[in-house]
Amino acid sequence: MTIAVERHAVAVPDGACTLALHLPESPARVPCVLACHGLGASKDSDKYLLLGEELPRVGLGLARFDFRGCGESTGVERDTTIATRIEDAMAVLERLAKHPRLDGRVGLLGSSMGGFVALHVAAARANGTPVVTWNAPSDFARLRRPEPPNGLGPRFIAEVEAGRYASTPTGVTRHLIVQAEGDDVVPPSHAATLHARAAAPKWLVTIPGADHRLTDRGHRRAALEASVTWFLKFLG
């Protein structure tokens, strides 16, 4: 199958987010999955490039974008927060809603912090948007420390300490939780909490031996296949 890739710049406060949209070459309008990358990553990581190849093969669009301060987007990651990332994702969704090749149905997929953001976006939409998280944290409250970790700035720490977006929302439906068994960054206990907070239908898939980044191709393929099955259940 031929896959078309479009490039867009999506306006956000004080700049723009860069978007790559992968579409199957067909006259039909299709649903689309928005992929949200994690901290210190970008839309161009291997995971999202793989999604861009595979989702159009089953009739789904795949939109991968850089949050502000990441990849090709404007800004500095140290200045971002969960709130700004939610704002970025919402802006991209608004842009996708106007695309003539898309039918208005969307799903969300996020890895690590991107999954945390995707859950808040799904909760805000409150319309049963299917969401898949890969190794997503359930809580950021434990990040309270004197020095911001891994490129996160004081605005993020202040946000967490104020209790805003310190945890994932409850009651998110159509949530597939994919968790690496050997994740030493986001331990499997987070996945159990996510499952407990979600509303039915929900599902938890554990990938034996996998690490946080799903470095092994077989582990990454397992996460992909579970995700495709989940999205086709609600968007196919």
SELODREN-910417 format. One record per residue (C-alpha): residue number from 0; chain; x, y negated, z. Coordinates in pm, 1 decimal. Example, Ala and Ser with C-alpha at 12.3 -4.5 7.8 and 13.67 -1.06 7.14 Angstrom:
2
0	A	1230.0	450.0	780.0
1	A	1367.0	106.0	714.0
This chain:
236
0	A	0.0	0.0	0.0
1	A	117.0	-350.3	-82.3
2	A	120.9	-583.7	217.8
3	A	104.6	-960.5	181.4
4	A	289.1	-1173.7	437.1
5	A	187.8	-1536.5	483.1
6	A	378.8	-1798.8	683.4
7	A	200.6	-2074.4	872.0
8	A	278.3	-2349.3	1123.0
9	A	11.4	-2385.8	1391.3
10	A	-12.7	-2723.5	1562.0
11	A	13.4	-2723.6	1942.0
12	A	79.6	-3009.3	2186.3
13	A	423.4	-3159.8	2119.9
14	A	505.1	-2929.4	1831.1
15	A	410.9	-2620.2	1634.7
16	A	411.4	-2241.8	1663.2
17	A	536.8	-2038.1	1369.1
18	A	300.3	-1762.7	1252.8
19	A	351.8	-1466.3	1019.2
20	A	30.0	-1300.8	901.2
21	A	42.9	-951.6	748.7
22	A	-257.2	-856.5	534.7
23	A	-350.5	-550.7	330.0
24	A	-373.0	-626.6	-41.1
25	A	-746.3	-580.8	-91.9
26	A	-1041.8	-804.8	-173.9
27	A	-1217.8	-716.7	150.8
28	A	-1208.2	-937.2	457.9
29	A	-1046.4	-759.3	750.5
30	A	-1017.8	-776.7	1130.6
31	A	-688.4	-899.1	1275.0
32	A	-471.2	-817.8	1576.2
33	A	-274.7	-1100.4	1737.9
34	A	59.9	-984.9	1880.4
35	A	205.0	-1174.4	2178.4
36	A	577.1	-1125.4	2246.0
37	A	742.8	-1120.8	2585.0
38	A	988.7	-1343.0	2768.7
39	A	1310.0	-1410.1	2579.4
40	A	1176.6	-1232.1	2270.8
41	A	1024.8	-1346.4	1941.9
42	A	777.5	-1245.2	1674.6
43	A	1067.1	-1093.6	1477.4
44	A	1156.7	-814.8	1720.2
45	A	1144.6	-460.1	1584.4
46	A	818.5	-381.6	1763.7
47	A	626.3	-658.0	1589.6
48	A	782.2	-593.9	1251.2
49	A	668.0	-232.1	1285.7
50	A	316.3	-347.5	1371.6
51	A	323.2	-572.0	1066.2
52	A	399.4	-269.5	850.0
53	A	158.9	-21.7	1005.0
54	A	-160.0	-210.7	1092.5
55	A	-231.9	-326.5	734.8
56	A	-205.0	39.3	626.8
57	A	-517.9	114.7	831.2
58	A	-706.0	-195.4	718.1
59	A	-613.2	-439.3	994.5
60	A	-433.4	-770.8	969.5
61	A	-143.6	-835.3	1206.1
62	A	-57.3	-1186.2	1322.2
63	A	276.9	-1224.6	1498.1
64	A	384.2	-1565.5	1623.4
65	A	647.2	-1737.5	1834.4
66	A	538.7	-1906.3	2153.8
67	A	671.8	-2257.9	2201.5
68	A	1040.9	-2251.7	2283.7
69	A	1092.1	-1913.2	2118.2
70	A	1206.1	-1797.3	1776.0
71	A	1122.5	-2047.5	1503.7
72	A	870.5	-2249.4	1705.4
73	A	946.8	-2590.8	1850.0
74	A	1022.4	-2660.7	2214.3
75	A	1235.9	-2507.0	2489.6
76	A	1135.3	-2181.2	2658.6
77	A	1247.0	-2311.6	2998.6
78	A	970.6	-2574.2	2978.2
79	A	692.8	-2321.8	2912.1
80	A	442.6	-2168.1	3151.1
81	A	170.9	-1905.4	3135.8
82	A	-73.4	-2190.4	3073.7
83	A	121.3	-2316.7	2770.6
84	A	144.8	-1963.8	2632.2
85	A	-228.9	-1915.1	2667.2
86	A	-275.4	-2249.2	2492.4
87	A	-48.6	-2134.5	2208.3
88	A	-235.1	-1806.0	2163.0
89	A	-571.4	-1983.5	2162.1
90	A	-446.4	-2225.9	1895.9
91	A	-334.2	-1937.4	1676.3
92	A	-668.8	-1760.7	1722.0
93	A	-848.4	-2078.4	1619.1
94	A	-634.6	-2093.1	1305.2
95	A	-703.7	-1727.7	1226.5
96	A	-1079.0	-1781.2	1267.9
97	A	-1067.4	-2012.8	964.9
98	A	-868.6	-1780.2	739.7
99	A	-1068.8	-1669.1	432.7
100	A	-921.9	-1315.9	433.8
101	A	-1021.1	-1243.7	794.0
102	A	-1370.4	-1142.7	907.1
103	A	-1360.1	-1305.2	1251.9
104	A	-1306.6	-988.1	1455.2
105	A	-982.9	-989.8	1652.7
106	A	-782.6	-777.6	1891.0
107	A	-493.8	-872.5	2118.0
108	A	-168.2	-688.7	2177.8
109	A	104.5	-802.3	2412.0
110	A	433.0	-664.3	2537.9
111	A	557.8	-740.6	2889.4
112	A	474.9	-1106.3	2966.7
113	A	294.5	-1119.5	2632.5
114	A	54.3	-857.8	2766.7
115	A	-2.2	-1065.8	3078.9
116	A	-89.1	-1362.2	2856.0
117	A	-310.1	-1149.7	2629.1
118	A	-519.8	-1039.0	2926.9
119	A	-582.7	-1398.7	3029.8
120	A	-677.1	-1486.4	2672.1
121	A	-918.2	-1191.5	2657.4
122	A	-1074.1	-1296.0	2988.5
123	A	-1116.3	-1654.3	2866.6
124	A	-1282.8	-1539.1	2544.7
125	A	-1526.0	-1324.7	2748.4
126	A	-1657.7	-1150.6	2436.7
127	A	-1518.2	-799.9	2466.5
128	A	-1204.4	-863.7	2263.3
129	A	-1010.0	-534.6	2262.4
130	A	-667.8	-575.3	2419.3
131	A	-362.3	-350.1	2434.1
132	A	-74.8	-413.2	2673.6
133	A	269.0	-253.9	2655.7
134	A	457.2	-252.1	2988.2
135	A	278.8	-562.0	3115.2
136	A	314.0	-687.0	3473.9
137	A	4.7	-709.3	3689.3
138	A	143.1	-980.1	3919.4
139	A	409.6	-1250.5	3904.8
140	A	387.4	-1349.5	4271.5
141	A	700.2	-1142.8	4342.2
142	A	899.1	-1382.1	4121.0
143	A	898.9	-1645.8	4392.9
144	A	1267.1	-1710.4	4445.9
145	A	1503.2	-2009.3	4470.7
146	A	1631.8	-1982.4	4112.3
147	A	1398.8	-1930.4	3814.4
148	A	1474.2	-1592.1	3650.0
149	A	1568.1	-1520.2	3290.8
150	A	1513.8	-1858.0	3131.2
151	A	1197.7	-1946.7	3319.8
152	A	1195.9	-2301.5	3447.1
153	A	1064.8	-2477.7	3758.0
154	A	727.1	-2546.6	3593.2
155	A	663.2	-2172.6	3568.9
156	A	772.8	-2112.5	3928.1
157	A	550.3	-2396.4	4050.3
158	A	258.8	-2249.2	3856.3
159	A	304.6	-1909.1	4020.8
160	A	358.6	-2052.8	4368.0
161	A	37.3	-2252.2	4331.6
162	A	-144.1	-1924.6	4265.8
163	A	-237.2	-2016.6	3909.3
164	A	-185.6	-1723.6	3674.3
165	A	5.7	-1535.5	3942.9
166	A	-193.7	-1219.6	3864.8
167	A	-386.7	-1066.2	3579.0
168	A	-764.4	-1121.1	3569.0
169	A	-1014.3	-858.7	3677.0
170	A	-1299.6	-723.5	3468.3
171	A	-1128.3	-727.1	3127.6
172	A	-1298.9	-462.3	2915.7
173	A	-1172.1	-256.5	2620.0
174	A	-824.4	-256.0	2772.3
175	A	-565.0	3.7	2674.3
176	A	-266.2	8.1	2909.2
177	A	50.6	159.2	2761.2
178	A	320.7	215.6	3022.3
179	A	676.2	345.3	2990.7
180	A	740.9	607.6	3256.5
181	A	1104.9	501.3	3297.5
182	A	1044.3	124.9	3301.4
183	A	1279.1	-33.6	3556.2
184	A	1163.8	-388.6	3473.9
185	A	787.5	-343.3	3513.7
186	A	740.6	-24.6	3719.2
187	A	446.1	209.2	3649.3
188	A	271.8	85.2	3964.6
189	A	181.6	-227.8	3766.6
190	A	-2.2	-15.2	3509.7
191	A	-204.5	151.1	3784.4
192	A	-306.3	-193.2	3911.9
193	A	-401.1	-308.2	3561.5
194	A	-618.0	0.0	3517.3
195	A	-789.0	-58.7	3850.8
196	A	-864.1	-420.7	3759.0
197	A	-999.1	-342.9	3410.5
198	A	-1363.4	-272.1	3331.8
199	A	-1477.9	24.7	3124.7
200	A	-1403.1	121.5	2858.1
201	A	-1037.3	135.8	2958.0
202	A	-752.1	380.0	2922.4
203	A	-402.2	432.1	3058.2
204	A	-135.1	601.0	2846.7
205	A	202.9	681.4	3002.7
206	A	496.3	751.9	2770.3
207	A	732.6	1002.6	2936.2
208	A	1095.9	892.5	2952.3
209	A	1037.7	558.2	2780.2
210	A	1212.6	236.9	2887.2
211	A	1075.0	-116.9	2912.5
212	A	1167.2	-217.8	2557.9
213	A	1055.2	114.3	2404.9
214	A	1403.3	139.3	2258.2
215	A	1359.8	497.6	2139.6
216	A	1182.5	511.2	1803.5
217	A	972.7	808.8	1909.4
218	A	852.3	625.0	2218.9
219	A	775.4	314.9	2011.7
220	A	583.5	529.3	1763.1
221	A	379.1	681.8	2046.6
222	A	284.3	334.2	2169.2
223	A	195.4	229.7	1814.8
224	A	-23.8	532.6	1747.2
225	A	-216.6	491.9	2072.2
226	A	-266.3	122.7	1994.9
227	A	-387.5	181.4	1638.0
228	A	-638.4	439.7	1760.3
229	A	-767.9	195.5	2021.7
230	A	-808.1	-95.0	1781.5
231	A	-979.2	117.6	1516.9
232	A	-1226.6	233.8	1780.8
233	A	-1350.0	-123.5	1825.9
234	A	-1250.4	-299.4	1502.9
235	A	-1258.0	-20.8	1243.9
